[in-house]
Amino acid sequence: MHIDLAAADTQARHARRQAEHLREARVALLSYQRNLQSHWKGEEMLHIDYAVDDLLRMLAATADDLDSISSDIVKVAESVRGNEE
């Protein structure tokens, strides 16, 4: 079986781009949260903050996972290619 390193590299780049998009979304959500905190002082803000903080953690973790997957894609493709030769 032949491994296409270019296709693997494309997939890895795509995963890294998606991770970056998640980080951008995290920054936007954090900004929105801070804006809410400064303009809304109701008791329900505790619940909103908790939910947003949970989302922020999930976005960061998923972005990190995508970066790890991206690295793994390249490593495995290179390893398979090395075994083919």
C-alpha positions in Angstrom: 0.0 0.0 0.0 1.3 3.4 -1.0 1.1 6.3 1.4 0.5 9.8 -0.1 2.6 12.1 2.0 1.2 15.2 0.2 -2.4 14.1 1.1 -1.3 13.5 4.7 0.3 16.9 4.9 -2.8 18.5 3.5 -4.9 16.7 6.1 -2.5 17.8 8.9 -2.6 21.5 7.7 -6.4 21.3 7.6 -6.5 20.0 11.2 -4.1 22.9 12.2 -6.4 25.4 10.5 -9.4 24.1 12.3 -7.5 24.3 15.6 -6.7 28.0 14.8 -10.4 28.7 14.0 -11.3 27.2 17.4 -8.8 29.4 19.1 -10.2 32.5 17.3 -13.7 31.5 18.3 -12.4 31.1 21.9 -11.0 34.6 21.9 -14.2 36.0 20.5 -16.3 34.2 23.1 -14.0 35.4 25.9 -14.4 39.0 24.6 -18.2 38.5 24.6 -18.1 37.1 28.1 -16.1 40.1 29.4 -18.5 42.5 27.7 -21.5 40.7 29.4 -19.7 40.8 32.7 -19.2 44.5 32.5 -22.8 45.3 31.4 -25.0 42.7 33.1 -24.9 42.3 36.9 -27.8 39.9 37.4 -27.6 36.8 39.5 -28.0 34.7 36.4 -24.5 35.9 35.3 -23.0 33.3 37.6 -24.6 30.5 35.6 -23.7 32.2 32.3 -20.1 32.6 33.4 -20.0 28.9 34.4 -21.4 27.8 31.1 -19.1 30.1 29.0 -16.0 29.0 31.1 -16.9 25.4 30.3 -17.2 26.2 26.6 -13.9 28.1 26.7 -12.2 25.0 28.2 -13.8 22.7 25.6 -12.6 25.0 22.7 -9.1 25.1 24.0 -9.0 21.3 24.6 -10.4 20.5 21.2 -7.9 22.9 19.5 -5.0 21.1 21.4 -6.4 17.8 20.3 -6.5 18.9 16.7 -2.9 20.0 16.9 -1.9 16.7 18.4 -3.8 14.8 15.7 -2.1 17.0 13.0 1.3 16.0 14.4 0.3 12.4 14.5 -0.9 12.4 10.9 2.5 13.6 9.7 4.5 11.2 12.0 2.4 8.1 11.0 2.6 9.0 7.3 6.4 9.4 7.4 6.7 6.1 9.4 4.5 4.2 6.9 6.5 5.8 4.0 9.8 4.7 5.7 8.5 1.1 6.1 7.4 1.1 2.4 11.0 1.8 1.2 
